[in-house]
Every structure is written in structure tokens, then in C-alpha cells.
């Protein structure tokens, strides 16, 4: 769905948080353009968040990431006012929580937002079902009703059958699932997750990421997820925010950030990422490629088009722009020699086509041992959207692995010279 048609769940405007006694002076200096270091030297105040602006859409996983001290955890605590912002606004469902009194804020936390912390926060003397129902108990719901909701939440996170065990009897990953179930039992519209998986072992962490994605398919919550792990951000995030020193450096999906980093910091941040798992056909395709019109273009016209475009292969489409296959230069020349005008006998129809969402990793097997480019087509109607060349795929696949000369590189050696 296009962003302009999506409902905004959270809107943040010029959000600023300053730690220290001389906040007014520090804020005035910040507004005048002084740096974080200059402000600290003058006022002994620390800028936690510096004029953050963004929107979170309903039903998306919005990941905020950065290194230690970047302001990411401080930012998420402003979203439910565990930290009261020094300046700026946070709108949740259109109402400004920075203006709410304590009673209104409590109601917002109870009904609209839940938070999952890094350290699980479970009560050791209570059973798993009692832990999952704890938020509902605080809300004042009747025991029978809250236990019913807690049972459902535990089943959602894969803990059915563990209801009457205690936290100490569960693994770290299972304990974090209890924390997630407790948040889900409240049926919040927004789920805030602060480094929720960072304390887990790598394998358990990966399993929990998969679990969260599966749960999200069912519940479609709006999730703000904090992490310092770029791989985790890429795996989970519909969109990603990269922060540094309290400032938002860039917002975008993984592919946008990888292909068009907004600053040297972001570029350095993402340079070690395996691009072939992220870059898609949609970003590599040529959208204005020359095409052959089936039923209209004869071999002389096709040769003219190939000469003009400096290519030896072209896609063929019908009147409705549906992709039919490819034709090659040598075949067209033979057809012209024989003075045959119909292209039917030379159109190669047994070729691969992909959708815009296909990654380089998914496209690589499709070009192995082949000579043709890949057609990018609309999944619903088969219309040709663009063409991805083999060269583009191979370059992206080997961009950060130039020392390994693969079979695919050897196939492409006549197209370009690889640098060692």
C-alpha cells in the first residue's frame, strides 16, 4: 500500500529530550545551532533526542536503530512518556500525549500501548499465565476474563501447555515470549519493543525474530522496535530509522538505505551488509527498455530497434503489454534473410520472469547457465514492467566479495572486467 494512503498511527514532530538541570539554556543553544558537545560544555546538559520528525503507519514494524548512545532507547521512551519530552509533540491516534495529564496518560498506556523490555520483567513468584495476565490485572479486569485473554496470548506466542510453570523453568527465549504475550494480552494498538531480543543467544534470537514476524502476520499490530543490530533491523523492519547522537540520519526501507545512503555515517553503517539479500529487481530494472510489439513489428523493424538500443536481445509484448518472451539478434537476422515477417517461430517463451520484489539472491539461480536477461512482470496481469540485465545482477551479487571468482563472474567476463 502506498504510504500516502496508510493511516498514521504515531506522528512525532520536532521531538527533543534534554537531560540536565539547565534545559532551557540548552534548548535555546540547540535552536541556535550549537552542537551536542558545545551544549554539554556550556550547560552540562546532554541532548538525548534532537528534533526528531517521523510518522509510523498502522500495521507496520518501524525499526529504530543505532549504536550505544545514539538516542534510540531514549526516543522510544518518549513515545509513551516514560521520558517527558523537553520540546516537541507525540501524537498517538491524533491526540498529543505530551499534553496529557497523569490520568489520561495512564489510560493511553493501558489501552493503546504496551511495552516489551530487554530483561523480560517477569514476576518470578507468579506462574506464566499469571505473568501474562498481569497487565490486565492492573487494569482491573475480572479474573476469569483476564485469564481467558492471557491463555489466548500464550497460544499466539507458542507457549500453550506452559501456563502453570514458573519463569525460572523456562529458557530465555521462552521467557521473552511470556513478556510478548503479556503485552499482546492487553490488545494494544501499538507495541513498543526496546532491544527485546538483544539478551538472547544468536540462535534463540533468530527464532524469536521469525516468531515475531509470524505473530505480526496474525495480529497486524503497529510495532516500534529498537535494536543496535542492522541485520535484525533489515530482517524485521518495514522501514528503518538510523540514529546518531540523538539525530535521525535517515528513514527508509532497507533497500532505500542500502542503495541511497543519506550520509557518510549511514554509508559506513551499511557497507558490510550482504546486498544480494536486499537489493530487488524493482531497483535494478530498466523501466524504459525497448520492446518488440507482437503482431506489428517485423524483422526489419526489430533489427532497427536493436541497432538503436545497442542490444542483441529484446522482450516481446502484446497489445496489452503482456510479456511473451525474448527474441535474439541472430534469429532475427536469419528471419530477415528468409523474408519471413512473422516472429512466432523465433520468440523464446521458455524464459524466466520475476516480480519486482525478487532479490538478487533469488534471481541468481535463474541466470545461471542462461544468456537472457530477466523480465520483470506484474504478478496480477503479466504486464512487462522492466528488464534486469545479467550484468546488474552479477555486480550486485559480488560487490563485496570481489576476491571470489564464481562461475557467474566467468560467464560475465566478456561483458566487463572485474577488479581484483
C-alpha positions as CSV (number, residue, x, y, z in Angstrom):
1,X,0.0,0.0,0.0
2,X,1.3,3.4,-0.9
3,X,2.4,5.5,2.1
4,X,0.0,8.4,1.4
5,X,-3.0,6.0,1.7
6,X,-1.9,4.5,5.0
7,X,-3.3,5.6,8.4
8,X,-0.8,7.4,10.6
9,X,-0.7,5.8,14.0
10,X,2.1,7.8,15.6
11,X,3.3,11.2,14.5
12,X,6.4,12.8,16.0
13,X,7.1,16.5,15.5
14,X,10.4,18.2,16.5
15,X,10.7,15.8,19.4
16,X,13.6,16.9,21.7
17,X,14.7,15.5,25.0
18,X,17.4,17.1,27.1
19,X,18.9,15.6,30.3
20,X,20.3,18.0,32.9
21,X,19.3,21.0,35.1
22,X,19.8,23.8,32.6
23,X,17.4,22.5,30.0
24,X,16.0,25.9,28.9
25,X,19.5,27.2,28.2
26,X,20.5,24.0,26.4
27,X,17.3,24.1,24.3
28,X,18.0,27.7,23.4
29,X,21.5,26.8,22.3
30,X,20.2,23.9,20.4
31,X,17.8,26.1,18.5
32,X,20.6,28.4,17.6
33,X,22.6,25.6,16.0
34,X,25.1,24.7,18.7
35,X,26.5,21.2,18.6
36,X,25.8,18.5,21.2
37,X,29.4,18.8,22.5
38,X,29.2,22.6,22.7
39,X,25.9,22.5,24.6
40,X,27.3,19.9,27.1
41,X,30.5,22.0,27.7
42,X,28.4,25.1,28.4
43,X,25.4,23.7,30.3
44,X,26.4,20.2,31.4
45,X,23.2,19.0,29.7
46,X,23.1,16.1,27.3
47,X,20.9,16.0,24.2
48,X,19.2,12.7,24.2
49,X,16.9,13.3,21.1
50,X,17.4,16.2,18.7
51,X,14.3,17.4,16.9
52,X,13.1,14.1,15.7
53,X,10.4,14.0,13.0
54,X,8.7,10.9,11.6
55,X,5.4,9.0,11.2
56,X,4.6,5.4,12.0
57,X,1.9,3.8,9.9
58,X,-0.7,1.5,11.2
59,X,0.3,-2.2,11.0
60,X,4.0,-1.7,10.2
61,X,7.1,-2.7,12.0
62,X,9.1,0.5,12.4
63,X,12.6,-0.2,13.5
64,X,14.8,2.5,15.2
65,X,18.4,1.5,15.3
66,X,21.8,3.0,16.1
67,X,24.9,2.3,18.3
68,X,25.0,2.8,22.0
69,X,24.4,6.4,22.9
70,X,22.6,7.2,19.6
71,X,19.3,8.0,21.4
72,X,17.2,5.1,20.1
73,X,16.0,3.8,23.5
74,X,15.5,7.4,24.8
75,X,13.3,8.0,21.8
76,X,11.0,5.0,22.4
77,X,10.6,6.1,26.0
78,X,9.3,9.4,24.8
79,X,6.6,7.7,22.7
80,X,4.8,6.5,25.9
81,X,6.2,9.3,28.0
82,X,8.4,7.2,30.3
83,X,10.5,10.3,29.5
84,X,8.7,13.6,29.3
85,X,10.0,15.4,26.2
86,X,11.7,18.8,26.6
87,X,10.0,20.1,23.4
88,X,8.0,18.8,20.5
89,X,4.9,16.6,20.2
90,X,4.0,13.0,20.0
91,X,0.6,12.2,18.5
92,X,-1.0,8.8,19.0
93,X,-4.2,8.3,17.1
94,X,-4.2,12.0,16.6
95,X,-4.1,13.1,20.3
96,X,-0.9,14.7,21.7
97,X,0.3,12.6,24.6
98,X,2.8,15.3,25.6
99,X,-0.2,17.4,26.7
100,X,-2.0,14.6,28.7
101,X,-2.3,14.7,32.4
102,X,-1.4,11.7,34.5
103,X,-4.9,10.1,34.4
104,X,-5.1,10.5,30.6
105,X,-1.6,9.2,30.1
106,X,-2.3,6.1,32.3
107,X,-5.4,5.4,30.2
108,X,-3.3,5.7,27.0
109,X,-0.7,3.2,28.3
110,X,-3.4,0.8,29.4
111,X,-5.4,0.8,26.2
112,X,-3.3,2.0,23.3
113,X,0.3,1.0,24.1
114,X,2.3,-1.9,25.6
115,X,6.0,-2.3,26.0
116,X,8.3,-5.3,25.9
117,X,11.7,-4.8,27.5
118,X,15.1,-6.4,27.1
119,X,15.2,-8.0,30.5
120,X,11.8,-9.7,30.3
121,X,10.5,-8.1,33.5
122,X,8.7,-11.2,34.7
123,X,7.5,-11.8,38.3
124,X,9.4,-14.9,39.5
125,X,6.8,-15.9,42.1
126,X,3.9,-16.0,39.6
127,X,3.1,-18.6,37.1
128,X,3.4,-18.0,33.3
129,X,-0.4,-17.5,33.0
130,X,-0.4,-15.0,35.9
131,X,2.5,-13.1,34.4
132,X,0.7,-12.9,31.0
133,X,-2.4,-11.6,32.7
134,X,-0.6,-9.1,35.0
135,X,-1.3,-6.1,32.8
136,X,-5.0,-6.9,32.7
137,X,-5.0,-7.4,36.4
138,X,-3.5,-3.9,36.9
139,X,-6.2,-2.6,34.5
140,X,-8.8,-4.1,36.8
141,X,-10.3,-6.8,34.6
142,X,-12.2,-9.7,36.2
143,X,-10.0,-12.8,36.9
144,X,-11.9,-15.1,34.5
145,X,-11.8,-12.6,31.6
146,X,-8.1,-11.8,32.1
147,X,-7.1,-15.5,32.3
148,X,-9.0,-16.1,29.1
149,X,-7.2,-13.4,27.3
150,X,-3.8,-14.5,28.7
151,X,-4.4,-18.1,27.5
152,X,-5.1,-16.8,24.0
153,X,-2.0,-14.6,24.1
154,X,0.2,-17.5,25.2
155,X,-1.1,-19.7,22.5
156,X,-0.4,-16.9,20.0
157,X,3.3,-16.9,21.0
158,X,3.6,-20.7,21.1
159,X,3.5,-21.3,24.8
160,X,0.3,-23.4,25.1
161,X,0.9,-26.0,27.7
162,X,3.4,-23.9,29.8
163,X,0.7,-21.8,31.6
164,X,1.3,-23.2,35.1
165,X,5.1,-23.3,35.1
166,X,7.3,-20.5,36.6
167,X,9.7,-18.2,34.7
168,X,12.8,-20.0,36.2
169,X,11.6,-23.2,34.5
170,X,11.7,-21.6,31.0
171,X,14.6,-20.7,28.7
172,X,15.5,-17.1,27.9
173,X,13.7,-17.2,24.6
174,X,10.5,-18.7,26.2
175,X,10.7,-16.0,29.0
176,X,10.8,-13.3,26.3
177,X,7.7,-14.9,24.7
178,X,5.9,-14.6,28.0
179,X,6.8,-10.9,28.0
180,X,5.5,-10.6,24.5
181,X,2.3,-12.5,25.5
182,X,1.8,-10.1,28.4
183,X,1.9,-7.2,26.0
184,X,-0.4,-8.8,23.5
185,X,-2.9,-9.8,26.2
186,X,-3.7,-6.1,26.7
187,X,-4.6,-6.0,23.0
188,X,-2.7,-2.7,22.4
189,X,-2.8,-0.8,19.2
190,X,0.9,0.0,19.4
191,X,3.6,-2.4,20.6
192,X,6.9,-0.8,21.8
193,X,9.9,-3.3,21.9
194,X,13.1,-2.0,23.4
195,X,16.1,-4.2,22.5
196,X,13.7,-7.1,23.2
197,X,15.9,-9.8,21.7
198,X,19.4,-8.5,22.4
199,X,19.9,-10.5,25.6
200,X,19.2,-13.8,23.8
201,X,21.7,-16.3,22.3
202,X,22.1,-15.9,18.5
203,X,20.0,-19.0,17.5
204,X,17.3,-18.2,20.0
205,X,17.3,-14.6,18.9
206,X,16.8,-15.6,15.2
207,X,13.9,-17.9,16.3
208,X,12.3,-15.0,18.1
209,X,12.6,-12.7,15.1
210,X,10.9,-15.4,13.0
211,X,8.3,-15.8,15.7
212,X,7.6,-12.1,15.8
213,X,7.1,-11.9,12.0
214,X,4.7,-14.9,12.2
215,X,2.8,-13.3,15.0
216,X,2.6,-10.0,13.1
217,X,1.0,-11.8,10.2
218,X,-1.8,-12.7,12.6
219,X,-2.3,-9.7,14.8
220,X,-1.2,-6.8,12.5
221,X,0.0,-4.5,15.3
222,X,1.8,-1.3,14.9
223,X,5.3,-2.1,16.3
224,X,8.2,0.2,17.1
225,X,11.2,-1.9,17.5
226,X,14.6,-0.7,19.0
227,X,17.8,-2.5,18.1
228,X,21.5,-1.9,17.6
229,X,21.7,-4.8,15.2
230,X,21.5,-3.8,11.5
231,X,20.8,-7.4,10.3
232,X,17.9,-7.6,12.8
233,X,16.6,-4.2,11.6
234,X,16.7,-5.4,7.9
235,X,15.0,-8.7,8.8
236,X,12.2,-7.2,10.8
237,X,11.6,-3.6,9.6
238,X,9.1,-2.4,7.1
239,X,11.0,0.9,7.5
240,X,14.2,1.7,9.4
241,X,15.4,4.8,11.2
242,X,19.1,5.2,11.7
243,X,20.1,7.5,14.6
244,X,23.4,9.1,15.6
245,X,23.9,11.4,18.6
246,X,20.2,11.9,19.1
247,X,19.7,12.9,15.4
248,X,17.8,10.9,12.8
249,X,20.2,10.3,9.9
250,X,17.9,8.6,7.6
251,X,14.4,6.9,7.3
252,X,13.5,4.4,4.7
253,X,13.1,0.7,3.8
254,X,16.2,-1.5,3.8
255,X,16.7,-1.2,0.0
256,X,16.4,2.6,0.0
257,X,19.0,2.9,2.8
258,X,21.3,0.4,1.1
259,X,21.1,2.0,-2.4
260,X,20.9,5.6,-1.4
261,X,22.5,6.3,2.0
262,X,21.8,9.8,3.2
263,X,25.2,10.5,4.8
264,X,28.7,9.1,5.2
265,X,27.7,7.7,8.6
266,X,24.9,5.7,7.1
267,X,27.1,4.5,4.2
268,X,29.7,3.3,6.6
269,X,27.0,1.7,8.7
270,X,25.6,-0.4,5.9
271,X,28.8,-1.2,3.9
272,X,29.2,-4.7,5.3
273,X,25.6,-5.8,4.7
274,X,25.1,-8.6,2.2
275,X,23.4,-6.7,-0.6
276,X,22.2,-9.6,-2.5
277,X,19.6,-10.4,0.1
278,X,18.2,-6.9,0.0
279,X,18.5,-5.4,-3.5
280,X,15.5,-6.2,-5.6
281,X,14.5,-6.5,-9.3
282,X,12.5,-3.3,-8.8
283,X,15.6,-1.2,-8.2
284,X,17.8,-2.8,-10.8
285,X,15.3,-3.0,-13.8
286,X,15.4,-0.7,-16.8
287,X,11.9,0.6,-17.0
288,X,12.2,2.3,-20.4
289,X,13.6,-0.6,-22.3
290,X,12.8,-1.0,-26.0
291,X,10.2,-3.7,-26.7
292,X,9.0,-5.6,-29.7
293,X,5.3,-5.3,-30.5
294,X,3.9,-8.8,-31.3
295,X,1.8,-8.8,-34.4
296,X,3.1,-5.3,-35.5
297,X,6.9,-5.5,-35.7
298,X,8.6,-7.5,-38.4
299,X,12.2,-8.5,-38.5
300,X,13.4,-5.2,-40.2
301,X,11.8,-3.1,-37.5
302,X,13.2,-5.4,-34.8
303,X,16.7,-5.0,-36.3
304,X,16.3,-1.3,-36.4
305,X,15.2,-1.2,-32.7
306,X,18.1,-3.4,-31.7
307,X,20.6,-1.2,-33.6
308,X,19.1,1.9,-32.0
309,X,19.2,0.4,-28.4
310,X,22.6,-1.3,-29.0
311,X,21.4,-4.6,-27.8
312,X,21.2,-8.1,-29.2
313,X,18.1,-9.3,-27.3
314,X,14.7,-7.6,-26.9
315,X,11.5,-8.5,-25.0
316,X,8.3,-9.1,-26.9
317,X,4.9,-7.9,-25.6
318,X,1.4,-8.0,-27.0
319,X,-1.1,-5.1,-27.4
320,X,-1.8,-5.3,-23.6
321,X,1.9,-5.0,-22.8
322,X,1.9,-8.6,-21.5
323,X,5.4,-10.2,-21.6
324,X,5.6,-13.1,-24.2
325,X,9.3,-13.8,-24.4
326,X,12.6,-12.7,-25.9
327,X,14.0,-12.5,-29.5
328,X,17.7,-12.7,-30.3
329,X,19.7,-10.8,-32.9
330,X,21.0,-13.9,-34.8
331,X,17.5,-15.3,-35.1
332,X,16.1,-12.1,-36.3
333,X,18.8,-11.8,-39.0
334,X,18.0,-15.3,-40.2
335,X,14.3,-14.5,-40.3
336,X,15.0,-11.3,-42.4
337,X,17.2,-13.3,-44.8
338,X,14.3,-15.7,-45.4
339,X,12.0,-12.8,-45.9
340,X,9.7,-14.1,-43.2
341,X,7.7,-11.5,-41.4
342,X,6.2,-13.5,-38.5
343,X,8.2,-13.7,-35.3
344,X,6.3,-16.6,-33.8
345,X,9.0,-19.2,-34.6
346,X,11.9,-17.3,-33.0
347,X,10.3,-16.0,-29.8
348,X,11.8,-17.8,-26.9
349,X,8.9,-18.3,-24.5
350,X,10.6,-20.7,-22.0
351,X,12.5,-17.9,-20.2
352,X,12.3,-16.7,-16.6
353,X,10.3,-13.7,-15.4
354,X,10.3,-12.3,-11.9
355,X,8.3,-9.8,-9.8
356,X,9.7,-6.5,-8.5
357,X,10.2,-8.0,-5.0
358,X,12.6,-10.7,-6.1
359,X,16.0,-10.2,-4.5
360,X,19.4,-10.6,-6.2
361,X,19.8,-13.8,-4.2
362,X,16.6,-15.2,-5.7
363,X,17.5,-14.1,-9.2
364,X,21.0,-15.6,-9.3
365,X,19.9,-19.2,-9.9
366,X,17.6,-18.0,-12.7
367,X,20.5,-16.6,-14.8
368,X,23.0,-19.5,-14.1
369,X,23.8,-21.1,-17.5
370,X,21.5,-18.7,-19.3
371,X,22.1,-15.9,-21.8
372,X,18.9,-13.9,-21.4
373,X,18.1,-11.0,-19.1
374,X,15.2,-11.3,-16.7
375,X,11.8,-9.8,-17.5
376,X,10.1,-8.1,-14.5
377,X,6.4,-8.5,-14.8
378,X,3.3,-7.5,-12.9
379,X,2.1,-10.5,-10.8
380,X,-1.5,-9.9,-11.5
381,X,-1.7,-9.3,-15.2
382,X,1.7,-10.3,-16.6
383,X,2.5,-6.9,-18.0
384,X,6.1,-6.1,-18.6
385,X,7.5,-3.6,-16.0
386,X,11.1,-3.6,-17.0
387,X,14.2,-5.7,-17.7
388,X,17.1,-6.7,-15.4
389,X,20.4,-7.4,-17.1
390,X,22.6,-10.3,-16.0
391,X,25.4,-7.8,-15.6
392,X,23.4,-5.8,-13.0
393,X,22.6,-9.0,-11.0
394,X,26.2,-10.2,-11.0
395,X,27.7,-6.9,-10.0
396,X,25.3,-6.6,-7.0
397,X,25.9,-10.3,-6.0
398,X,29.7,-9.9,-5.9
399,X,30.0,-6.2,-4.9
400,X,31.5,-7.1,-1.5
401,X,33.1,-10.4,-2.5
402,X,35.4,-9.4,-5.4
403,X,38.1,-11.9,-4.5
404,X,35.9,-14.9,-5.1
405,X,35.6,-15.5,-8.9
406,X,32.4,-17.5,-9.2
407,X,31.0,-19.3,-12.2
408,X,28.6,-16.4,-12.7
409,X,31.5,-13.9,-12.9
410,X,33.2,-16.1,-15.5
411,X,30.0,-16.0,-17.6
412,X,30.1,-12.3,-17.5
413,X,33.9,-11.7,-18.2
414,X,33.1,-10.7,-21.8
415,X,30.8,-8.0,-20.5
416,X,33.0,-6.2,-18.1
417,X,36.4,-6.5,-16.4
418,X,36.4,-7.4,-12.7
419,X,38.6,-5.6,-10.4
420,X,40.7,-7.7,-8.0
